[in-house]
């Protein structure tokens, strides 16, 4: 099928009922059950607006067996007759014209002080979205009747005299399955919304009649939001329910006309069931907007101020967050304004800047007074909120530690350069060789048993952790990589270790950690620096006997006798002398051992890595004080002590070193 050419005739405009029926999501938020319920709420809102102005105190909602819905009020009745100013009948404007209504000029003293339905869309849009729609109005001693089918009027406006004093409007309609994907609205939705409206519209009675299960229920809160908070708090509360009320005038921008706003805020602190709800012009604000930002700002500011004044914060403790407050807060706000900026027709949030500022100031000033007048309750509340805060921070720390551990278990091998892991999953069997440099890595890698021996090379001399501060230590990539590979974390806390888990020896990935360096001055110094790192960051590994030193031979001694060649390895000068003295006859070749990187793999396996033939020195702590003193002499700031130590014991080590 050929595509139509895109030209001037391609642009079309939707007219009449099609403006809603073909695009219901634009008006109702969606075309599913939620959109269908929003259509009902649009009609309910108009009856609520009338009741708030003092016209009728009862609104009846009926759900029929065929899923049609009816809203009946005792208000003034919708004007349906001819409108001289618009030169059209009002029923056409109300039910057939989008953006037509009597609530556009509220800020200038219109018919409604505060209105839930402001956009002039609801009645017309719901009528258009119904398969049929019946309207009956009583006013001016006349009964008016209208019927619509698929958005079109059938039979015009019917009028008949009515001698009674009754006024009000009854609207019954059938949501259209050609518009909505589903129209069977659950009973619980009606009950929830009607109860909410009773809460924020004090003294108005909402009656729900269900013809499907033949039940009825009535909702009315004489004290409005305060009564509801009292119901939620019951007798289990930290502070008795309290009501804040105020009215103000302002604008969202300096060049905008001012408008009026009114707010009621009821709250109670509790250990039972916290709950926060926001309403504006009787509409539940699922996403909050301005009232939510006002509550967060005011409560955090005043609670923080009161905690400080009561001296309840610990040293260096972080500021309380709204999350800690809302965990023990029951709060309902009901605000109204003559000008409202809704997020969209579904009215899930408002964005008025003045309303936010007005409510922030109102709540903050009222809370300041509340804390002064309710000191006993205030201190009890503060203790609970701080308990919430500390519990949250502890849980977050555990969660982060768990995440770091899981991350480490899954991908640490990919994130550390030149690390060579082993295959075994048995922690007690696994060994980690820490070697100096990539040249040693090559020899050790070829010599090792890859089943249980892993290798990590150091790049140059490691940082002196006894002299460096924590900021320097955790900027050092060599140290951070080694910590990640070990997996057990570090035994310190603070801002510098935010990306490293807290210490837990059960998470150590290796049964043995083996320091393997050259048997020369540089090698001994690197060995000492590595030990200093363990001593400062994770001393429990030393206490638990997890740290070892692999001795590497100083001499390779080859003895040839009658063409039989035997090789011996000496790990010290006295051992060399003893081996040589025990060799009778033959030819003896004495060679100083090379660095690890120059050793043959077979030699490395035999002398340094084979558990049957290697020599490991277990690093074990002496008394804590003597261990601290020795590290201070070797690497710390005790220069006189170091000089004295060298003068006293230096000759004991000279035989094992190259002296030129």
Secondary structure, DSSP 4 states (H G I P E B T S, - for coil): -PPPP-SGGG-----TTHHHHS-HHHHHS-SSHHHHHHHHHHHHHHHHHHHHTTS-SEEEEEE-TTS-EEEEE-SS----SEETTTTEEHHHHHHH-TT-SS-TTGGGT-S-SS-S--SS-HHHHHHHTEEEEEEEEEETTEEEEEEEETTEESS--EEEE--S---EEEEEEEE-TTT-S-----HHHHHHHHHHHHHHSTT-EEEEEETTTTEEEEE--TTTHHHHHHHHHTT--SS--EEEEEEEEE-SSTTSPPEEEEEEEEEEE-SS--EEEEEETTEE-TTEEHHHHHHHHHHHHHHHHHHHHTT-SPTTPPPP-HHHHHTTEEEEEEEEESS--BSSTT--EE--HHHHHHHHHHHHHHHHHHHHHTHHHHHHHHHHHHHHHHHHHHHHHHHHHHHHHHHHHHHHHHHSTT-B--S---TTT-EEEEEEHHHHHHHHHHHS-TTTEEEEEE-SSPP-TTTS-HHHHTT-HHHHHHHHHH-S-BS--SGGGTTSPBP-GGG-S-SEEEEE--SSHHHHHHHHHHHHHHHHH-THHHHTT-EEEE---SEEEEEEETTEEEEEEESSHHHHHHHHHT--SSEEEEEE---GGGS-HHHHIIIII-TTT--EEE-----HHHHHHHHHHHHSS-HHHHHHHHHHHTHHHHTTS---
